Amino acid sequence: MIRQLTWRLALSAVALSVLAVSSLPVDVASARAAKPTGNQSCGPNIYKQDGQAWRCTFADDFSGSSLDTRKWFVQETANSGFGVGGECFVKSRNNVSVGGGSLRLTARREPNPFTCASPGASYTTQYTSGSVSTYGLFAQAYGRFEIRARFPAAKVAGLQSALWLWPANPSKYGAWPMSGEIDIAEEYSQYSDRVIPYIHYISTDLSAQHTNTACLINDVSAPHTYVAEWTASTITISYDGVTCLKHTISPAAPLTGSAPFDQPFIVALTQALGVGNNAFDPSSTPLPATTQVDYVHVWS
């Protein structure tokens, strides 16, 4: 059962990732590091295993009434071609909004079908959704990435939420997955009792654990803390302080050392409609559906 589940969920993860390859520009020069904000912005000091304090490099607690565009770039299908399950990603307060102390990314049904513009080929849909990233505004290699979020409460197929890291230059080492991807947490509504991490790249060790489909979450719609600690040798992902996945970086030739995880990655937050074994069904998938993010904190 676990093998079947892993295979099916991996297909959905690949679908999101492959589509994302064409969704983000490749001008790495614009992916500059944000100015360090001081530990006060990330809350109380926290410490590494060696006793040294982590240094806060990025923080957004979504305490205002609008998205801080100095920190976040709104994904639009019209500009990037990004799409997952037939929705149109748009820059609208109906889909991307801030209020009540959280960022809200919402998939919804529009009153009427419309043409979703896309650089590849426009298409007709009746569904819109929201996704944001730090592209062009913040990127970092290594460190601690912490996101507190709540996923939709749906328990049937059709919704896919993702908290993920994507290379600022997604073609540095070649097309996906050669340049890497770190899925801190993906939630598939058909499997609503668990959240799944995935480390994407070409590894020399085919038996290495790139994912874990057995990280159970009691209630994905309640706030939980999702963390990735990324070093030159390992990527460790934990949920509410419990380790879910620890992966040792072991790239296949011609890559060596820590590649492709030796370059800055951006933070991306996405609410999408499902595909594959978790496909969206207009007759049964509940909409609107919202991923809420209470904060994003990054340390080095």
SVG drawing of the C-alpha trace seen along z (x, -y; Angstrom):
<svg xmlns="http://www.w3.org/2000/svg" viewBox="-22 -46 54 48">
<polyline fill="none" stroke="black" stroke-width="0.4" points="0.0,0.0 2.8,-2.4 4.6,-1.7 1.5,-2.3 0.7,-5.5 4.3,-6.7 4.1,-6.0 0.8,-7.7 1.7,-10.8 5.0,-11.1 3.2,-11.4 1.2,-14.3 4.4,-15.9 6.1,-15.5 3.2,-17.1 3.4,-20.2 7.1,-20.4 7.3,-19.9 4.7,-22.6 6.6,-24.9 9.8,-24.6 8.3,-27.0 6.5,-29.1 9.4,-31.1 11.9,-33.3 15.5,-32.2 17.2,-35.6 19.1,-34.6 20.6,-38.0 17.3,-39.4 17.0,-36.8 18.9,-38.9 19.1,-38.1 16.9,-40.1 18.5,-42.3 18.8,-40.4 15.9,-41.5 17.2,-40.7 16.2,-37.8 13.3,-39.9 11.5,-39.5 11.6,-35.7 10.6,-35.7 12.6,-34.4 16.2,-33.2 16.5,-29.6 19.8,-27.7 21.7,-25.3 23.0,-22.0 26.4,-23.6 24.9,-26.2 25.1,-29.1 22.0,-31.2 20.3,-31.1 20.3,-34.5 17.0,-35.7 17.2,-36.5 13.6,-36.7 10.3,-37.1 6.7,-37.8 3.9,-37.3 1.2,-38.6 0.1,-41.1 -1.1,-43.7 -4.1,-44.0 -2.4,-43.5 0.4,-41.4 3.9,-42.9 5.1,-43.1 8.6,-43.9 8.7,-40.2 6.2,-38.4 5.7,-37.9 2.2,-36.8 2.2,-34.0 0.0,-34.6 -0.7,-32.1 -1.0,-35.0 2.7,-35.8 4.3,-32.4 2.0,-29.7 1.9,-28.2 -1.0,-25.8 -1.6,-22.5 -5.1,-21.1 -6.8,-23.3 -7.2,-26.4 -5.9,-29.9 -3.5,-31.5 -4.5,-35.2 -3.5,-38.3 -6.8,-38.9 -7.8,-39.5 -10.3,-36.7 -7.3,-34.3 -4.4,-36.0 -5.2,-38.1 -3.9,-39.0 -6.0,-39.6 -6.6,-38.4 -2.9,-37.5 -2.6,-35.2 -2.0,-34.9 -4.9,-33.2 -4.4,-31.4 -7.8,-30.3 -9.0,-28.1 -12.5,-29.0 -15.1,-28.6 -15.9,-31.8 -19.5,-32.6 -18.9,-32.0 -16.2,-30.3 -13.5,-32.6 -10.4,-32.5 -7.2,-32.1 -4.4,-33.8 -1.1,-31.9 2.1,-32.4 1.8,-28.8 -1.8,-28.5 -4.8,-30.2 -7.6,-27.9 -11.1,-28.1 -11.7,-27.4 -14.1,-28.4 -11.5,-28.1 -9.0,-30.4 -6.4,-30.0 -3.5,-31.7 0.2,-31.2 3.1,-33.4 6.8,-33.2 9.9,-35.2 11.2,-35.2 13.4,-38.2 13.1,-39.3 14.7,-36.7 16.7,-33.6 19.0,-31.6 21.2,-28.5 21.2,-26.5 19.5,-27.4 16.3,-26.9 13.0,-27.5 9.9,-27.5 6.3,-27.9 3.2,-27.7 0.2,-26.9 -3.3,-25.4 -4.5,-23.4 -8.1,-22.9 -10.2,-20.5 -11.4,-18.6 -11.1,-14.8 -11.9,-13.9 -9.8,-14.2 -9.2,-17.4 -7.0,-19.8 -3.2,-20.1 -1.4,-22.5 2.4,-23.0 5.0,-24.8 8.2,-24.4 11.6,-25.7 12.6,-26.2 16.0,-27.2 16.4,-30.9 18.0,-29.7 16.0,-26.6 18.2,-25.7 21.6,-26.1 22.3,-22.3 19.8,-21.4 16.0,-20.9 13.9,-19.7 14.8,-17.7 18.5,-18.3 18.5,-21.7 16.6,-20.4 13.4,-21.1 12.6,-20.8 9.0,-20.2 8.8,-20.9 5.1,-19.9 2.6,-18.9 -1.0,-18.1 -3.2,-16.0 -6.9,-16.2 -7.6,-12.6 -4.9,-11.6 -6.0,-14.2 -4.4,-12.4 -0.8,-13.1 1.5,-15.7 4.3,-14.7 7.9,-16.0 9.9,-15.3 13.5,-16.0 13.7,-16.2 17.0,-15.7 19.1,-12.9 20.8,-10.9 23.4,-8.2 21.6,-6.3 18.4,-5.0 17.5,-3.5 17.9,-6.8 14.8,-8.2 13.6,-11.2 10.1,-11.2 8.1,-9.9 4.4,-9.2 3.9,-8.1 4.0,-11.5 0.5,-11.6 -1.1,-14.9 -4.2,-14.7 -6.0,-17.7 -4.3,-19.4 -6.8,-22.3 -5.3,-23.2 -2.1,-25.2 1.0,-23.2 4.7,-24.1 6.6,-22.8 10.4,-23.1 13.3,-22.3 16.8,-22.5 19.2,-22.4 23.0,-22.1 25.7,-21.3 25.2,-17.6 21.7,-17.0 18.1,-18.2 15.9,-17.5 12.2,-18.1 10.1,-18.1 6.5,-18.7 5.6,-20.2 9.1,-19.3 9.1,-15.7 11.5,-14.6 9.6,-13.3 12.5,-13.0 16.3,-13.2 18.0,-13.0 21.7,-12.9 22.6,-14.8 24.3,-12.4 24.2,-13.8 24.7,-11.6 27.5,-12.5 28.3,-15.0 27.2,-16.8 29.4,-16.6 29.4,-17.7 26.2,-19.5 24.9,-20.2 22.2,-20.9 21.5,-22.0 24.5,-24.4 22.6,-27.4 20.0,-29.9 16.4,-28.7 13.3,-30.8 10.2,-30.2 7.0,-29.3 3.4,-28.8 0.7,-27.3 -2.9,-26.3 -3.9,-24.3 -6.4,-22.0 -5.4,-18.3 -4.2,-16.1 -3.5,-12.4 -4.8,-10.1 -5.9,-13.2 -7.6,-14.8 -10.1,-17.7 -13.7,-16.7 -16.2,-19.6 -19.0,-17.5 -17.3,-16.5 -14.3,-18.7 -15.4,-21.4 -14.7,-25.0 -13.7,-27.6 -10.7,-26.0 -8.0,-28.0 -4.5,-27.4 -3.7,-29.8 -0.1,-30.7 0.4,-32.4 4.1,-33.1 7.3,-32.4 10.6,-32.6 14.0,-31.9 17.3,-31.8 20.9,-31.2"/>
</svg>
